Amino acid sequence: MENRVYMLSNQTHTQMMGFIITEESGKVIVIDGGNAPDGQHLLDELQRITGARFPIVDAWLFTHAHDDHMDAFFWLLENRRRYIDFEKIYCCFPSEQYLFHEEPKGGARTLRRFNELSAAFHQRVVTVSIDDEFDVGTAHFKVLFTVDCRIKENTCNNSSTVFKMTLKNRTFLFLGDLGEEAGDELMRDKPDEIVCDYVQMAHHGQNGVKESFYQACKPKICLWCAPDWLWNNDRYGKGFDSDIFKTVRTREWIEKIGVEKNLVADRGDVVIDLD
């Protein structure tokens, strides 16, 4: 199997995040997955990439408990369970109580659903901590950040687990929906370790970490899990940068840094070939 990273496109013209990673020994990794309507596309791609009708995901990584990151996984469990299996899940979620105060119908609801469903496979769930390292074939992962319950702002996004992957001598930083507060903490504690070749733009490229964070991680290529309307901040067709989102501001930051390329997952999957 090839060393590749697939950034999946959304199937509903809404924001989501989903990655499939393959490496040369044949291992398959999924990060998040997307909304419920993205579930069938995720399964289709896993079947196509592996050539197996019943693909097995060796490692499923979750960044945080928001539906546009986890509902595809729930949909597969509830609607296509016989077609897919997984060996391990790597995650670090806060308690439901921590999320309930700010997001009783958001992160807390999603986390409760995961906790209920995972009771059937709890032995496969690996709760990670900062500085944990693990290998999935030739892909090496290090956990750079997990939930800090001292952060009371933007609680679910700021609870994102940050994974750094090294594959074929390239480094990828997966930020999930990390916000300013957690981003500042990570940048302060691990300024050297956030430097990377590829960075997944926090919170779909808007209202995530600060400009100084991207300056510190010095990416060559930026990965945007964003539909075109979010990329252009034009949700209602009123023109470029006409809505409330901060994507265009983030694009200006990235342009100043001088990145080589922006890859945007909108109307087709983005495939990064590392061989």
Secondary structure, DSSP 4 states (H G I P E B T S, - for coil): ---EEEEPPPSSSS---EEEEE-TTS-EEEEE--SGGGHHHHHHHHHHHH--SS-EEEEEE-----HHHHHHHHHHHHHSGGG-EEEEEEE----HHHHHTT-TTTHHHHHHHHHHHHGGGGGGEEE--TT-EEEETTEEEEEEE---TT--SSHHHHTPPEEEEEETTEEEEE-TT--HHHHHHHHHH-TTTT--SEEEPGGGGSSSS-HHHHHHH--SEEEE---HHHHTT-TTSS-TT-SS--HHHHHHHHHHHT-SEEEE-SSS-EEEE--
